[in-house]
Amino acid sequence: MSHQLAGRRVLIVEDSPLIAAELWEELEAAGVSVVGPAAHLERALDLAARHRIDAAVLDVDLGDAMSFPVADLLFERNVPIVFTTGFDDGAVPETYGDALTLIKPAPARDVIAVLTDLLVADRSAA
C-alpha cells in the first residue's frame, strides 16, 4: 500500500514534536516527500503557500491558533486534507465538507492508509 504514495508531497502541521516526528518518519518510509512539519500557524501558512502539496495532515489545534487558515488556503487549491484532533468529531466545521478527521492519537499507519485512499482515488480520477 505505501509504495502508492511514492513521490507525493504531504504537508504535516502538528504541534506535538513526538507525533510530528513519528508521522514524518512513517511517511518518508512510505516514499513520501514531507513538507514540514510545522508546529505554528505562520510557518504552516508559509509552507502551504510556497510548496507544491499533494495532501496535508493538519492538527486542528496548534496551541496558539487553529489550523483552519491553512485548510482554507489548501482547499482553494483542491488539496486533500486529513484533520487530526484530540477533540470530538465536531471540532472541524462543516465548511470543510468531506475532509476526513482522525481522532488523536491516530497511528501513523491509519494516516497513511487515509492518504493512500485519497491520493490513489485522486490519481485514478484524473
C-alpha positions, 0 to 999 in steps of 0.5 A: 500500500505505501509504495502508492504514495511514492513521490507525493508531497504531504504537508504535516502541521502538528504541534506535538514534536513526538507525533510530528516526528513519528508521522514524518518518519512513517511517511518518508518510509512510505516514499513520501516527500514531507513538507514540514512539519510545522508546529505554528500557524505562520510557518504552516501558512508559509509552507502551504503557500510556497510548496507544491502539496499533494495532501496535508495532515493538519492538527486542528489545534496548534496551541496558539491558533487553529489550523483552519487558515491553512485548510482554507488556503489548501482547499482553494487549491483542491488539496486533500486534507486529513484533520487530526484532533484530540477533540470530538468529531465536531471540532472541524466545521462543516465548511470543510465538507468531506475532509476526513478527521482522525481522532488523536492519537491516530497511528501513523499507519491509519494516516497513511492508509487515509492518504493512500485512499485519497491520493490513489482515488485522486490519481485514478480520477484524473 
